[in-house]
Amino acid sequence: MIADMSLTSGFLDATVRWATPLAFAALGECVSERAGVINIGLEGAIICGALGATVAAGIAGVGAGFVAGALAGVFIAAIFALFAVWMRADQIITGTAITMLSLGLTGTIYATYYGANGVALSTPTIHPLPIPGLSAIPIVGGALFAQPAITYLLYVLVPVVAWWMARTHAGLALRAVGEHPEAAIAAGIKPRRVQAAAVLFAGATAGLAGATLVLAQAGTFVEGMSAGRGFIAIAIVVLGRWRPWGVAGAALLFGAANALQSLFQAMGWEHIPYQLFLVVPYVLTLVVLAGASGRAAAPAALSRRDIGAS
Amino acid sequence: MTSDGASVRTQAEVSSGRRSLATMLLAVARVAILAGLTITLLIVLLLVTGHDAGAALSALARGAFGSWYAITSATLVRMVPLGLAGLAVVVAFRAGILNIGAEGQLLMGASAAGAVFAVLGATNAVLALPLMLLCGMLAGGAWAAIAAFLRQRFGVLEVISTIMLNFVALSLMGWLVRGPLQEPTHIAPQSTSLPVSLHLPTLLPNSQLHVGALVLVMLAIALWWWFRSTASGFRVRAVGANAAAAASAGQINVARTTATAFVLSGALAGLAGSVEYTGVTYALYDSFSPGYGYTAIAVALLAGLHPLGVLATALLFGALEAGASAMQRDAGVPSVVVSVVEASLILAVVAAQQWQSRAVTRAEASA
């Protein structure tokens, strides 16, 4: 019974831990897609955020690491915006190139400055910060409220973005660009500016996702450690039906899929090939995308390139 | 998805269909410009990351073209999987399918060929080799068919599904080389090596260049002819240029054409995998492909999605990859720097196309 309890709370804790970076990246992508820009380069922003966080945290501590991670994400998103928003190049091809660029750039920088000398790079990490009272709630308390502080930022960010998108003038402008760009232009909105801002915001949150991977989880940088999270985040946005609360819920589902891995290991199911657990999130993504069809809620102008005016 | 300018350009391409000497010269100039741009980018990157650019570039040149061995056994050998996978991407992109899954399809092709060997053992090469290549194509095609089905039936964006399938294929191969296909001692995570009798025959003396190179050239010519001169090739181009127009004006079955092109693309990538397995690696293992399927996207885009252009850009990237290995070994420059160059080239091409299509739009507006 006690073993069961710790197994359950361990599973829930792992779920939230896995979900945190996914939720950050997906929340940004949600905003970007509501403005009509699908950013496949999200994966690149995550890996750049991870390396930026690693370098900065080693020099100036964990706080600087998160800031640098977000900035690195913004930097790479700015390159994406230059091509996909300003020049109106194909969003998918640009995003693919941006991801390739980021994986190569981070790999090169890491190997040049750290890897070649065999220096194992380890960074300071942030520890769980239990919230008094809330963390004592049975079963879910520990999972939700005994997490690193960065997870709590998400608890603030999700409702704020949801409110901002639904209730503010700027949020309306964002949605107008993604749904009816012509109407938005007629109303005096500049689509390129709105889209660029949305893309940069997504870059910042994806950078934070990468920083979280390093500073709250792995404690080090590994080449390609983003491991497809940027693409999974795009599936999460679809499953969350382009709404911040939906995105948060969908991120938890994917977190749980990842956490299954450690749960099964803890239960001693080691004769099952571990590759089977590795593919669970990717297969789940396919299933979710297939299941989400027909309930279409995608922004009408998503990935359109013929939107005029700046 | 296409802007006005882009659709004007592609319609022009569809209607012309033939390539004159002038366009061929233009293509040569294009490759020369790309090669120059590549070297410039590389120098900048090397300087920024604090490497000795001179030493690195000479190592690169030696590794790519410095000797008979470098040319035939490094550059040209790498050109083969890049070219075959590049053709796979060309077929898909021409049909308007953004297949980012050549990597996974390539791995499945290699795995299938490995499975054929595991079943048949060291038998008659005349029988086994074609069977391995055929099963590689079938497996690659089947892997692509999953994404094609998801797109057709559920409208799943193929970009995401093919990337997900890449990860699944990588794990599947990781399991195969530790499970059913592992070498008999069960120590190394790799499959039993192919016996010499089942290696693809080599083309030239003192080199590792195998028959796959010939297959690549023949397929590039065949695809060029297919796009240019056959009804089914035209249908694929028409659907890729404007699916709605192809359906209404051309009475083309868009769903069938798209699915066919997607599966054909997967089959070509699968062939790349089985050719690499029977011609170069002779075994399966985790890092079987150093991202050939992703580099293939750059190969195809830089070739302007032209099958014959792929031969040139695959050669360029084959040389780059071969040189990068030498650069890492002799000058300590991480070989992953090459993917930065590749990505930058894609962005350069994308930007150039945008300027071009804007110029077309402007010219039409003023006319």
HADDOCK unambig.tbl for C-alpha pairs under 7 A between the chains (distance, minus, plus):
assign (segid A and resid 83 and name CA) (segid B and resid 351 and name CA) 6.97 0.50 0.50
assign (segid A and resid 87 and name CA) (segid B and resid 354 and name CA) 6.73 0.50 0.50
assign (segid A and resid 89 and name CA) (segid B and resid 350 and name CA) 6.41 0.50 0.50
assign (segid A and resid 89 and name CA) (segid B and resid 351 and name CA) 6.93 0.50 0.50
assign (segid A and resid 89 and name CA) (segid B and resid 354 and name CA) 6.32 0.50 0.50
assign (segid A and resid 94 and name CA) (segid B and resid 347 and name CA) 6.60 0.50 0.50
assign (segid A and resid 97 and name CA) (segid B and resid 343 and name CA) 4.85 0.50 0.50
assign (segid A and resid 97 and name CA) (segid B and resid 346 and name CA) 6.32 0.50 0.50
assign (segid A and resid 97 and name CA) (segid B and resid 347 and name CA) 6.62 0.50 0.50
assign (segid A and resid 98 and name CA) (segid B and resid 343 and name CA) 6.83 0.50 0.50
assign (segid A and resid 100 and name CA) (segid B and resid 339 and name CA) 6.40 0.50 0.50
assign (segid A and resid 100 and name CA) (segid B and resid 340 and name CA) 6.86 0.50 0.50
assign (segid A and resid 100 and name CA) (segid B and resid 343 and name CA) 5.69 0.50 0.50
assign (segid A and resid 101 and name CA) (segid B and resid 339 and name CA) 6.47 0.50 0.50
assign (segid A and resid 101 and name CA) (segid B and resid 340 and name CA) 4.70 0.50 0.50
assign (segid A and resid 101 and name CA) (segid B and resid 343 and name CA) 5.04 0.50 0.50
assign (segid A and resid 101 and name CA) (segid B and resid 344 and name CA) 6.90 0.50 0.50
assign (segid A and resid 104 and name CA) (segid B and resid 336 and name CA) 5.44 0.50 0.50
assign (segid A and resid 104 and name CA) (segid B and resid 337 and name CA) 5.78 0.50 0.50
assign (segid A and resid 104 and name CA) (segid B and resid 339 and name CA) 5.12 0.50 0.50
assign (segid A and resid 104 and name CA) (segid B and resid 340 and name CA) 4.94 0.50 0.50
assign (segid A and resid 105 and name CA) (segid B and resid 337 and name CA) 6.81 0.50 0.50
assign (segid A and resid 105 and name CA) (segid B and resid 340 and name CA) 5.91 0.50 0.50
assign (segid A and resid 107 and name CA) (segid B and resid 336 and name CA) 6.28 0.50 0.50
assign (segid A and resid 108 and name CA) (segid B and resid 334 and name CA) 5.80 0.50 0.50
assign (segid A and resid 108 and name CA) (segid B and resid 336 and name CA) 5.88 0.50 0.50
assign (segid A and resid 108 and name CA) (segid B and resid 337 and name CA) 5.49 0.50 0.50
assign (segid A and resid 111 and name CA) (segid B and resid 334 and name CA) 6.18 0.50 0.50
assign (segid A and resid 112 and name CA) (segid B and resid 334 and name CA) 6.72 0.50 0.50
assign (segid A and resid 231 and name CA) (segid B and resid 160 and name CA) 6.39 0.50 0.50
assign (segid A and resid 275 and name CA) (segid B and resid 171 and name CA) 5.46 0.50 0.50
assign (segid A and resid 275 and name CA) (segid B and resid 175 and name CA) 6.20 0.50 0.50
assign (segid A and resid 279 and name CA) (segid B and resid 168 and name CA) 5.54 0.50 0.50
assign (segid A and resid 279 and name CA) (segid B and resid 171 and name CA) 6.80 0.50 0.50
assign (segid A and resid 282 and name CA) (segid B and resid 164 and name CA) 5.25 0.50 0.50
assign (segid A and resid 282 and name CA) (segid B and resid 168 and name CA) 6.80 0.50 0.50
assign (segid A and resid 286 and name CA) (segid B and resid 161 and name CA) 6.12 0.50 0.50
assign (segid A and resid 289 and name CA) (segid B and resid 156 and name CA) 5.89 0.50 0.50
assign (segid A and resid 290 and name CA) (segid B and resid 150 and name CA) 6.50 0.50 0.50
assign (segid A and resid 290 and name CA) (segid B and resid 154 and name CA) 5.24 0.50 0.50
assign (segid A and resid 290 and name CA) (segid B and resid 156 and name CA) 5.98 0.50 0.50
assign (segid A and resid 293 and name CA) (segid B and resid 154 and name CA) 5.58 0.50 0.50
assign (segid A and resid 293 and name CA) (segid B and resid 155 and name CA) 6.49 0.50 0.50
assign (segid A and resid 303 and name CA) (segid B and resid 1 and name CA) 6.70 0.50 0.50
assign (segid A and resid 304 and name CA) (segid B and resid 1 and name CA) 5.58 0.50 0.50
assign (segid A and resid 305 and name CA) (segid B and resid 1 and name CA) 6.37 0.50 0.50
assign (segid A and resid 305 and name CA) (segid B and resid 2 and name CA) 6.75 0.50 0.50
assign (segid A and resid 305 and name CA) (segid B and resid 3 and name CA) 5.71 0.50 0.50
assign (segid A and resid 306 and name CA) (segid B and resid 3 and name CA) 5.18 0.50 0.50
